[in-house]
Amino acid sequence: MDIESERPGLRERKKQETRIALSWAAIRLAVERGLDNVRVEDIAAEAGVSPRTFNNYFSSKGEAIVARHFDRARQIAEELRARPAAEPLWEALANAVTARFALGQDTGGESTPDRQWVDGVRLMINDPALTGAFAAAAAAAEAELAAAVAERTGTDAALDLYPRLVAGAVGVAIRVVMERWLNAEPPVPIARLLHDALGQLSAGLPVPPKGPSRP
């Protein structure tokens, strides 16, 4: 086995691990102390790195906090590219989205959501100080997904409206689902909400015959 050929991959994995650790540290401290009471130095110390290392990955506390949102969106785009070519677009999108919300700490799971993840989502959605960072992450995420949609549909993400409209609609659907899921009483599986939301988009958002659905 060529050890030299493995080193770039190992370096990339370590960089990604550091990025994730910094993002979670920023979320954890902001939830505990409030965003205004957290410094870059605090986040770096929590993740076990230097402030200089933090600045190599993020330009601000807000960017570090919303990085998890952007990373998931990028993974959805990668998942879409990996779906079978014969799979209809909206079915492929639903499968790609739910695959990234199915299991693990980064998704909160289905029955016992990880409290850190839930608190982080609440922070990203509700804190006015994060509005700009969240909007920037959402725009970058939309561009990533639009590129994947364009590849799948033979359109041009720069010239055609369709891939950007699809990506924008999916992004809004995910945000609405997350807000609904966070406030659902009794709790509702997030995968069910995602399938419902994307199914309605796929159908062209027909007017419900008996008012809003309540899965």
N, C-alpha and C positions, 0 to 999 in steps of 0.2 A: 504494500500500500504506500502511495506517495504522500509522505507527511507534509511536504511543502505545498501540495495541491489542496490540502485540507485547511491550511492556516487561514486563508481569506474567509472561508465559511465560518470558521471558529471565531474569528474577529468580528464578523458581522453578527453572529449570535450573541456575543458578549456585549456588543454595542446596543443591540436591541434589548437585552436584559437590563442594561443600565438605564436606557430610556424608560422602560416600563417601571423600574424601581423608582426613578425620579418622579414619574407621573403619579404613582401611587403614594409616594411620600408627600407630594404637594396636596393631593386630595385629602389624605389622612390628617395632615396638620391644619389645612383650611377648615375642615369639618370640626376639628377639636377646638381651634382657637379663633376662627374667623379669618377670612382672607387678609384683612388689613393688618392682622397681628402676626403674619408669617413673612419671614424674609427669605430671600434666595439662599442665604447662608444656613438657615434652619432646614430647608428642604435638602440641601446638599448633605448636611450632617446626618439627617435622618436616613438618607440613602447610602451613607458611608463613602461619599466622594467629596471632591473639592468644589467650591463655588465656580471655579474656572471650568470644571467638567460640566456642571449644570449649564453654563453659558454656551458650551459646545453643542448642546442638544436643544435648548430652548431660549427664546429671547425674553420671556417673562414668566411670572408665576401662572398667569392665566393660560398661556400656551401649554405649559406643563400639565395643567389640570384637564384641559380639553383634549389632550393628546390621545387618551383612550378612545374618545368618540371618533377621532379621525382614523386611528389605527383600525378600529372595527370596520369603518366604512371602506377602507382600502382592502381589508380582508374580504368584504362582501364582493367587491369588484373582482378580486382574484378567484373567489368561489364561483362567481358567474362565468368567468372564462373557462373554468374547469367542468362546468355542467355539460351534459351530452348535447351535441349540436342539434339533434332532432327534437329536443325538448322545447315546447313553446316558450316564448320569451317570458311571459308573466309567471308561468309555472317555474321556470328556471330562476327568476328573481325571488319568488317566494321561498324556494328551496335554499337559495344562496343566503338570503337574509336570516331565515330561521336557523340555518346551520351555525351562524355566528352568535346566536343567542341561546343555543341549546343547553350547553353544559359548562360547568367550571366557574371559578371565581370571577373571571372577567365578565361573565354574563349574569351572575347571581343565581344560576340554576332555576329550576321550576318550582319546587315545593318549599325550599328553605333558602331564600335569596341571601347572598352574602351582604351583611350590613354595611361593610365598607363600600361595596359597589353601589348599593341603594343610596347611601348618603352622598356619594360622589355624583350620582345622576341628579339628585335633588339640587345639589350645589350648582351644577352646570346649567340646569334649566331655570333655577329661580334667583340666583344671585345677579343683580344688575351689573356688578363690577365685571362679570364674566361675559357680558353680552357681546362685546366686540370680539373677544377671543373665540367664543362659541360660533359666532357668525363666520369668522374667517375659516375655522375648521370645517364648518358645514359647506362653505363654498368650495374648499379644496376637495372635500369628500365627494361633493356633487360632480366635480370635474373628473375625478377618478372613475366614478360609476358611469358617467356619461361616455367616457372613452371605452369602457367595457361593453356598454350597450351598443355603441356605434360599431364596434368590431363584430358583434353578434348579428346585427341587423344590416350590415353593409352600408351604413350611413356615415356621415362625416360629423364628428362632434363639434367641429369648428364652424361648419356651414349650415348644417341641418338642425331644425328645431327639435325633432323627435327625441334624440338621445338625451338632450338636456332637459326636456319636459319630463321624460320618464325618470331620470335621475332625481330631478327636483321633487317630483311627486312621491317617489320612494322615500326620500329624505324626510319630507313632511309626515308621511305615514308612520315612519319609525318614531319621530318625535311625539306625535299624537298618541301612539301606542304606549310609549314609555310613560307619558303623563297619566294615561288612563290606568296603566298597570300599577304605578306607584300609589295611586289613590283608590284602587279597587277594594271594596269591602262587600263580600268576602274576597280573598285573593283569587286572581284569575291567572292561569298559565299564560305567559307572555307569547309563547308560540301560537296559541289559539288566536290571540288578538292580532298578531302579525299576519296570520293566514287570512283572517277576516278582513283586515284593512287592505291588504294587497289584492284579495279577491274582489273587493268592491272597486278598487282602481281598475283592475283588469276588465271588469264588467262595464266600465264607463261611469261609475258612480250613479247608478239609477236611484231615483227617489224611493226610499223605503215605503212600502204600502201601509205600514202601521206605525210609523214614527221611527226614531233612532233604535238601532239594534243594541241589545245589552247582553253581550256574551258573558 
